[in-house]
Amino acid sequence: MVLDTEIKSQLNQYMQLLENDIVIKVNAGEDKVSSDMVSLLDELSAMSSKITIEKAALPRTPSFSVNRVGEDTGVTFAGVPLGHEFTSLVLALLQVSGRPPKVDQSVIDQIKGIEGEYHFESYISLTCHNCPDVVQSLNLMSVLNPNITHTMIDGAAFKDEVESKEVMAVPTVFLNGQPFGSGRMSTEEMIAKMGVSIDADELTAKDPFDVLVVGGGPAGSSAAIYAARKGIRTGVVAERFGGQVLDTLSIENFISVPHTEGPKLAASLEEHVKTYNVDIMNLQKAKRLVKKDLFEVTLENDAVLKAKTVILSTGARWRNVNVPGEEEFKNKGVAYCPHCDGPLFEGKDVAVIGGGNSGIEAAIDLAGIVNHVTVLEFAPELKADSVLQDRLHSLPNVTVITNAQTTEITGDTNVNGISYKDRATDQEHHVALQGVFVQIGLVPNTEWLDDSVERTRMGEIVVDKRGSTSVSGLFAAGDCADSAYNQIIISMGSGATASLGAFDYLIRN
């Protein structure tokens, strides 16, 4: 039995939602993964008379495809989609059976209108919290458009294939045999990469907003909800709705919610915003802000949005170490998410740059997967909480090096080592390894603002207690502002504050 009793109970309820008959075509071998896959499918078919299992010749062993009767739908799983991918399997079963997807009709229309042949392959890890979004989006496209197919490939089950294609990060997507993208990508992002996008003139033609929120993370979502509840014209323009929360695995300090995961919280934020009359313009990056009679926000596609007030909530991103080799070997051994990419380095030697909480948590996680972890900390001492340090020092396969200034990440095709200077002795050292995880904090996404608003030397936007900036009518909130601490709950509070500040500005001006 692959599924435990609780999961089987939940799954039984989902199986009652199947609309029409589906056929699962299976290609299995004699290996353990094949055995687990067949057991899983047997358990599924036993739960619903609408599921039929057939043997078939598929390109990979083990694998199975989910199909409508008499039709190859194009949805294939190579491996056993459990862990984070179990939801992907359930959704595939429901959608192939005819259950309508919970996606905006505009997105469905875009997918159905895509012409040409598109054969996607996604390499994933069952422990990756970013992978399901990509898998589910590609499966959805395959279900809706007969010109699109998708195969999910569990990297742990197809190690030779992963190594031959030099996949060093998950999710990694190939289109028609060529690299398409890596990392978290939403359905809209992938559609845009396929050449379908919103017309700039359509955006420019929008009427001015009372409040325009730039950024769609916790701060931006909170600001938009508070503004919309005032009954004023509200818009959100975001490069990626959900922001950095999408890259956060475990969240255990969001008050009243003992545990959740970033993607789940991000989905809840978007769902909540959509319950109000908010114009969401996703996948649009701002590049310029000027104040005339109205604020004008110019986007990367040269569209111009106008607003009476603007709330900046552009968040922050992982800080780069900025040494030779970092950019060259991104996704080729240089990584930023130990939860996502850690399993790809099983049995290998890796380094973690950074001795704060995130760095030490990463090192502890990786130590259970890889052969050896080297922690490099610039300061004379680690900065992580003592409980994390105690746990780290108890591990036999971790080396901690303090006073270490990283000078280069070396490699040929992929990473093969890291160089650092001992700041106490100026002596140069080199460590041979296959992976480097950068965990050195955040940098605010405010470079595009130039001198249009006052910022700190770190680039954070200076705000007062109402979220107001140095420019009248311009507000800021979240990790892009000069808050004392960067936390999800603090960003939400500052978003609400900025929105109330903007409303107060509107009624007084």
C-alpha positions in Angstrom: 0.0 0.0 0.0 1.5 3.3 -1.2 -1.1 5.7 0.3 -1.8 5.9 4.1 -5.3 5.7 5.4 -5.8 9.5 5.8 -4.7 10.3 2.3 -6.9 7.5 0.9 -9.9 8.9 2.7 -9.3 12.4 1.2 -8.6 10.9 -2.3 -11.8 8.9 -2.1 -13.7 12.2 -1.9 -11.9 13.6 -4.9 -12.6 10.5 -7.0 -16.3 11.1 -6.5 -15.8 14.3 -8.5 -14.6 12.6 -11.7 -16.9 13.7 -14.5 -16.2 11.1 -17.2 -14.2 7.9 -17.7 -10.5 8.1 -18.0 -7.8 5.7 -19.1 -4.4 5.4 -17.4 -1.8 3.9 -19.7 1.1 2.3 -17.9 4.6 1.4 -18.8 6.3 -0.4 -15.9 9.4 -2.4 -15.3 10.7 -4.7 -12.6 12.3 -2.0 -10.5 11.2 -0.6 -7.1 9.9 2.7 -8.6 7.8 0.7 -11.1 6.4 -1.4 -8.3 5.4 1.6 -6.3 3.9 3.3 -9.3 1.7 0.3 -10.2 0.6 0.0 -6.6 -0.4 3.6 -6.5 -2.4 3.2 -9.7 -4.1 0.1 -8.5 -5.2 1.9 -5.4 -6.6 4.7 -7.5 -8.5 2.5 -9.9 -10.0 0.6 -6.9 -11.6 3.9 -5.7 -13.5 4.7 -8.9 -15.2 2.7 -11.6 -14.4 5.6 -14.0 -10.7 4.7 -14.0 -9.4 2.0 -16.3 -5.8 0.8 -16.4 -4.1 -0.3 -19.6 -0.5 -1.4 -20.4 1.1 0.7 -23.1 4.5 1.5 -24.7 5.6 4.9 -23.4 9.0 6.5 -23.9 10.1 6.2 -20.3 10.0 3.3 -17.8 8.4 3.7 -15.4 5.7 6.1 -16.5 2.0 6.5 -17.0 -0.3 8.8 -19.0 -3.8 10.1 -18.0 -6.2 10.2 -21.0 -9.7 10.7 -22.1 -11.3 7.5 -23.6 -10.1 7.1 -27.2 -7.7 10.1 -27.0 -4.1 10.7 -25.8 -4.5 13.8 -23.7 -0.8 14.5 -23.5 -0.4 14.4 -19.7 2.3 11.9 -18.5 4.0 11.3 -15.2 7.4 9.6 -15.3 8.0 8.3 -11.7 5.6 8.2 -8.7 3.9 11.6 -8.2 3.7 11.7 -4.4 5.1 14.3 -2.0 4.4 17.8 -3.3 3.3 16.3 -6.7 0.4 14.3 -5.3 -1.9 17.3 -5.8 -0.7 17.5 -9.5 -1.8 13.9 -10.0 -5.2 14.6 -8.4 -5.8 17.7 -10.5 -4.7 15.9 -13.7 -7.3 13.1 -13.0 -10.1 15.6 -12.4 -9.3 17.9 -15.3 -8.8 15.1 -17.8 -12.2 13.7 -16.7 -13.8 17.0 -17.6 -13.8 18.9 -14.3 -13.4 22.6 -15.1 -10.1 24.1 -13.9 -10.2 27.0 -11.4 -8.5 29.4 -13.8 -9.6 32.7 -15.2 -11.5 32.4 -18.5 -9.0 34.8 -20.1 -6.2 32.4 -19.4 -8.2 29.4 -20.7 -8.9 31.3 -23.9 -5.2 32.2 -24.3 -4.2 28.5 -23.9 -6.8 27.3 -26.4 -5.7 29.8 -28.9 -2.0 28.7 -28.9 -1.0 27.3 -32.3 1.9 25.0 -33.2 3.4 21.8 -31.6 4.6 22.1 -28.0 6.1 19.1 -26.2 7.2 20.0 -22.7 9.3 17.9 -20.3 9.7 19.1 -16.7 12.4 17.7 -14.4 11.2 18.0 -10.8 12.0 16.8 -7.2 9.2 15.4 -5.0 10.4 17.6 -2.2 10.3 20.8 -4.3 7.6 23.2 -3.3 8.0 25.3 -6.5 7.6 22.3 -8.9 3.9 21.6 -8.6 2.9 25.0 -10.0 4.9 24.3 -13.1 3.7 20.7 -13.4 0.1 21.7 -12.9 0.3 24.6 -15.4 1.8 22.4 -18.1 -0.7 19.7 -17.4 -3.5 22.2 -17.7 -2.2 23.4 -21.1 -2.0 19.8 -22.3 -5.6 19.2 -21.2 -7.0 22.3 -22.9 -4.9 22.3 -26.1 -4.4 19.2 -28.2 -1.2 20.7 -29.7 0.5 20.7 -26.2 1.9 17.7 -24.3 3.7 17.5 -21.0 5.7 14.8 -19.2 6.7 15.3 -15.5 10.0 13.5 -14.8 11.0 12.8 -11.2 14.8 13.5 -11.2 15.4 10.9 -8.5 13.9 8.2 -10.6 15.8 9.2 -13.8 19.2 10.2 -12.5 21.1 9.3 -15.7 18.8 11.5 -17.8 19.1 14.3 -15.3 22.9 14.1 -15.5 23.0 13.8 -19.2 20.9 16.9 -19.6 23.0 18.7 -16.9 19.9 19.5 -14.8 21.2 21.2 -11.7 18.0 22.9 -10.4 14.3 22.1 -10.2 12.0 22.7 -11.8 13.7 22.7 -15.1 11.6 22.7 -18.2 12.5 21.6 -21.8 10.3 22.5 -24.8 10.7 20.4 -27.9 14.0 19.1 -26.5 15.5 22.5 -25.9 15.8 24.4 -22.5 12.7 26.5 -21.9 13.1 27.8 -18.3 13.9 26.9 -14.7 12.5 27.8 -11.3 9.0 28.7 -10.4 6.8 29.8 -13.4 3.1 30.5 -13.3 0.7 29.6 -16.1 0.7 33.2 -17.3 4.5 33.4 -17.3 4.8 30.3 -19.5 2.1 31.5 -21.8 4.1 34.8 -22.1 7.3 32.9 -22.8 5.4 31.2 -25.7 4.8 34.6 -27.2 1.3 35.4 -25.9 1.1 38.6 -23.9 -1.1 41.6 -23.0 -0.9 44.4 -25.5 0.8 47.6 -24.2 -1.8 49.8 -25.8 -4.5 47.9 -23.9 -2.8 48.8 -20.6 -2.1 52.4 -21.5 -5.8 52.9 -22.4 -6.9 52.1 -18.8 -8.6 55.0 -16.9 -6.5 56.5 -14.1 -6.6 54.6 -10.8 -7.3 56.2 -7.4 -4.7 53.9 -5.9 -2.2 51.9 -8.0 -0.3 49.3 -6.1 3.1 48.3 -7.6 3.9 44.8 -6.4 1.7 41.8 -5.5 3.3 40.2 -2.4 1.8 40.3 1.1 2.2 44.1 1.4 0.7 44.8 -2.0 -2.2 42.3 -1.5 -3.0 43.9 1.9 -2.8 47.4 0.4 -5.1 46.5 -2.5 -7.7 44.9 -0.3 -7.8 47.8 2.1 -8.1 50.3 -0.8 -10.8 48.3 -2.6 -12.9 48.1 0.6 -13.0 51.9 0.5 -14.8 51.7 -2.8 -12.1 53.5 -4.8 -10.7 52.5 -8.2 -7.8 50.1 -7.3 -5.2 48.5 -9.5 -2.3 46.1 -8.9 0.6 45.8 -11.3 3.0 43.0 -10.4 6.0 41.3 -11.9 4.9 38.1 -10.2 1.8 38.0 -8.0 2.7 36.5 -4.6 6.3 37.9 -4.7 9.0 36.2 -2.7 6.4 34.3 -0.6 6.2 32.0 -3.6 9.8 30.9 -2.8 9.2 30.3 0.9 8.7 26.7 2.0 7.6 26.5 5.6 5.8 29.4 7.4 5.3 28.8 11.1 5.1 32.4 12.5 2.1 33.7 10.7 -0.1 34.4 13.7 -3.3 32.1 14.0 -1.9 29.7 11.3 0.5 27.2 13.0 1.9 26.1 9.7 1.5 26.8 6.0 3.6 27.0 2.8 4.5 30.0 0.7 2.7 28.9 -2.5 -0.4 28.1 -0.6 -0.4 31.5 1.2 0.3 33.3 -2.1 -2.7 31.6 -3.7 -4.8 32.6 -0.8 -3.6 36.2 -1.1 -4.6 36.3 -4.8 -7.9 34.7 -4.2 -8.7 37.2 -1.4 -7.7 40.2 -3.7 -9.9 38.8 -6.5 -13.0 38.9 -4.2 -12.9 42.7 -4.6 -13.1 44.9 -7.6 -9.3 45.1 -8.2 -7.7 45.3 -11.6 -4.8 42.8 -11.4 -2.1 43.3 -14.1 0.2 40.4 -13.6 3.6 39.7 -15.3 4.2 43.4 -15.7 7.4 45.0 -14.4 7.6 48.7 -13.6 10.7 50.6 -14.9 9.9 54.3 -14.3 7.9 56.5 -12.0 7.2 60.2 -12.5 4.7 62.6 -10.9 2.9 65.1 -13.1 -0.7 66.0 -12.6 -1.1 62.3 -12.0 1.5 59.7 -11.2 2.7 57.8 -14.3 4.2 54.3 -14.0 5.9 53.1 -17.1 6.2 49.4 -17.6 8.9 47.3 -19.3 6.6 47.0 -22.4 6.4 50.8 -22.5 2.7 50.9 -21.3 1.9 53.8 -19.0 -0.4 53.5 -16.1 -1.8 56.6 -14.4 -2.9 57.1 -10.8 -3.8 59.7 -8.2 -1.8 57.8 -5.6 0.7 55.0 -5.8 1.8 52.4 -3.2 5.2 50.8 -3.8 5.3 47.3 -2.5 8.0 45.8 -4.8 9.5 43.6 -2.1 13.0 42.2 -2.1 15.0 39.4 -3.6 17.9 37.1 -2.7 21.1 39.0 -2.4 23.8 37.9 -4.7 27.4 37.3 -3.4 28.6 39.0 -6.6 31.8 37.1 -7.3 33.1 35.6 -10.5 31.3 32.4 -11.4 28.0 33.1 -9.6 26.1 34.3 -12.6 27.8 31.9 -15.0 26.9 28.8 -12.9 23.4 29.7 -11.8 21.3 26.5 -12.1 24.6 24.8 -12.9 25.6 24.3 -9.3 24.8 27.7 -7.9 21.4 27.6 -6.2 19.3 29.7 -3.8 16.7 27.2 -2.6 18.0 24.2 -0.6 14.5 22.7 -0.2 14.0 22.7 -4.0 17.4 21.9 -5.3 19.0 20.0 -2.4 17.9 16.5 -3.6 19.8 17.1 -6.9 23.1 17.2 -4.9 22.5 13.9 -3.1 25.9 12.3 -2.1 27.8 15.4 -3.3 29.9 18.1 -1.6 28.3 21.6 -1.3 28.9 24.9 0.3 26.5 27.3 2.0 27.5 31.0 1.9 25.9 32.8 4.9 25.8 32.1 8.6 22.5 33.7 9.5 19.4 31.8 10.2 18.6 31.1 6.6 22.1 29.9 5.9 22.3 27.6 8.9 18.8 26.2 8.3 19.9 25.5 4.8 23.1 23.7 6.0 21.1 21.6 8.4 18.7 20.6 5.7 21.4 19.8 3.2 23.4 17.8 5.7 20.8 15.1 5.6 21.0 14.8 1.8 24.5 15.6 0.6 27.9 14.1 1.5 29.4 17.2 3.1 28.5 20.8 3.7 30.9 23.7 4.1 29.5 26.8 5.7 31.3 30.1 4.8 30.6 33.1 7.0 32.1 36.5 6.4 32.0 37.6 10.0 34.1 36.2 12.9 31.1 34.4 14.3 27.9 32.8 13.0 24.8 35.1 13.3 22.2 32.4 13.5 20.1 31.6 16.6 22.0 29.6 19.2 19.5 26.6 18.9 20.3 26.4 15.2 24.1 26.6 15.8 23.9 23.9 18.4 22.1 21.6 15.9 24.6 22.5 13.2 27.6 21.7 15.3 26.1 18.3 16.2 26.2 17.2 12.6 29.2 15.1 11.6 29.3 16.1 7.9 29.4 19.9 8.3 32.5 22.2 8.4 32.1 25.8 9.5 34.6 28.4 8.3 34.3 32.0 9.7 36.1 35.1 8.6 35.8 33.7 5.1 35.4 36.1 2.2 34.2 34.3 -0.9 36.3 35.3 -3.9 35.2 33.0 -6.7 32.9 30.1 -7.6 34.9 27.9 -10.0 33.8 25.4 -12.6 33.9 24.3 -16.3 30.5 23.3 -17.5 29.2 23.1 -13.9 30.5 24.2 -10.5 33.6 22.3 -9.3 34.7 24.4 -6.3 34.7 27.7 -4.3 37.6 30.0 -3.4 37.7 32.2 -0.3 40.1 34.4 1.5 40.7 34.1 5.3 40.1 37.6 6.4 42.3 37.1 9.5 45.4 35.9 7.6 44.7 37.1 4.0 45.5 33.5 3.0 43.6 32.1 -0.1 41.9 28.7 0.0 40.0 26.5 -2.4 37.4 23.9 -1.6 36.5 21.3 -4.3 32.7 20.7 -4.4 29.8 20.4 -6.8 27.2 22.9 -5.4 27.0 26.4 -3.8 23.9 27.6 -2.0 23.8 31.4 -1.5 22.0 32.5 1.7 23.1 36.1 2.5 19.9 38.0 2.9 17.8 40.3 0.8 18.1 43.4 -1.4 15.1 45.7 -2.0 13.7 45.9 -5.6 13.9 49.6 -5.8 16.7 50.3 -8.4 14.2 51.4 -11.0 13.1 54.3 -8.9 16.5 56.2 -9.3 16.2 59.6 -7.5 12.4 59.8 -7.8 12.0 59.1 -4.0 14.2 59.2 -1.0 15.9 55.8 -0.2 18.4 54.6 2.4 22.0 53.7 1.4 20.7 50.1 1.2 18.1 51.1 -1.3 15.1 50.9 1.1 12.4 53.5 0.6 12.1 55.9 3.5 8.6 56.1 5.0 6.9 57.7 7.9 4.3 56.2 10.3 1.6 56.4 7.6 3.7 54.8 4.9 4.2 58.1 3.2 7.4 58.7 1.3 9.3 61.9 0.4 6.9 62.5 -2.5 3.4 63.7 -1.7 0.8 61.0 -2.6 3.4 58.3 -3.0 3.5 55.5 -0.3 5.6 52.4 0.3 5.2 49.2 2.2 6.8 45.8 2.9 10.4 44.7 2.3 11.1 47.5 -0.2 10.6 50.1 2.6 12.9 50.9 5.6 11.1 48.6 8.1 13.1 47.4 11.0 12.2 43.8 10.2 11.3 41.8 7.2 8.4 39.5 8.0 5.3 38.5 6.1 3.0 39.7 8.9 4.8 43.0 9.2 4.6 43.5 5.4 0.8 42.9 5.5 0.4 45.5 8.3 2.5 48.0 6.5 0.5 47.5 3.3 -2.7 48.2 5.3 -1.1 51.3 6.8 0.0 52.6 3.4 -3.4 52.0 1.9 -5.1 53.9 4.7 -2.6 56.6 4.4 -3.3 56.9 0.6 -7.1 57.0 1.2 -6.6 59.8 3.8 -4.4 61.7 1.3 -7.2 61.3 -1.4 -10.0 62.7 0.8 -7.8 65.6 2.0 -6.5 66.5 -1.5 
